[in-house]
Amino acid sequence: MLNWVDFLVILATVLVFGAVVANNNPHAHAQTRADNSSLITDLPTQASVGSDDMGLIKARIRLAIGAPWS
């Protein structure tokens, strides 16, 4: 005769099996990949570094490494 612990083990086994089957479904993954690729195209483009910013970048690098300012 089965007790309540046996039923919990059976339930856990069924849930793990269902999670594995859901995770390995190739049709579900194909849909999410298509949805993710459309999200990537909606991202804003990164602004390029201008010549004014280059002086700030060089100053931060010098400050970080402790180089002389002359």
Buried (B, 14 or more C-beta within 10 A) or exposed (E): EEEEEEEEEEEEEEEEEEEEEEEEEEEEEEEEEEEEEEEEEEEEEEEEEEEEEEEEEEEEEEEEEEEEEE
